[in-house]
Amino acid sequence: MKGMTIIVKTISSWVKMLIVLFGIYIILFGHLTPGGGFAGGVILASSYVLLMLAFGKEFVQKDLPLALDSKLDCLGALLFAVIAVLGLVLTDRIFFTNYLYQEYLPGKEFELISAGTIPFSNIAIGLKVGASLFLVIFLLSTFRRETSANTKE
Amino acid sequence: MPYALCFLLFMLGLYCAVVKKNMVKIVIGIMVMEYAVNLFLVMLGFRVGGIAPIIDRAQYDPVMRQVAAGFVSSSVDPLPQALVLTSIVISLGSLALMISICIRTYEKYGTFDITQIRRLKG
């Protein structure tokens, strides 16, 4: 799939930085404002969809290979599981407890560093949702073209 | 009254999923049904004249470290909203699965019409 004209390519290469910044803001401030992991992950995936529409599929496949995307997906899930299991280890045999808020890093209210392990869980969920949504959209849009080209030859 | 309209939306989705012959229209009908169920669950926690269930500095008293007393009695219920969020993500995953089944079936049979798909082709 080819990309678009050079005006669209230039503008979208500037706009993608704003979209990624907005997605990271929604993920990081998920314990203070509405949003959190799911919404921020969808916004991060949509920035790569913008790149796919403006530059073509080969550019995005070179920029973020599918093997690396699968590994990011699994890394997000593993990070979430590690955060939950550390509650079992560090605090008195209670699984998935907010050990950072209770003992190590209480923080002040309405600041960025507060509410314990919730920002880290949001980061893990945002990584996983963004990676898997991008994988779904990319594979669903490239899958049909390849096999129809195979059956034509 | 809003519950009756939500039920009407669910019935529209059910009609689409049962009567239509095009596979993509059946998928759209299933998605409309899922939207109606999520909307109904969020509307269950609504309170007339309520505020959003977000604590900001206006409701918080830093001296006593507790929330103002009027917050709980005047905010909408946040628990259905939190649970419906995961339900929306689940419906997104099931939509991806249904679309990929539609694509694979189109490649094997060459049509989206479910009355033409009779025998199982391998």
Interface residues (C-beta under 8 A of the other chain):
Chain A: T33 P34 F38 E109 F110 V129 L133 V136 L140 F143 R144 T147 S148 T151
Chain B: I54 D56 R57 Y60 P62 L85 I88 V89 L92 A96 I99 S100 I103 E107
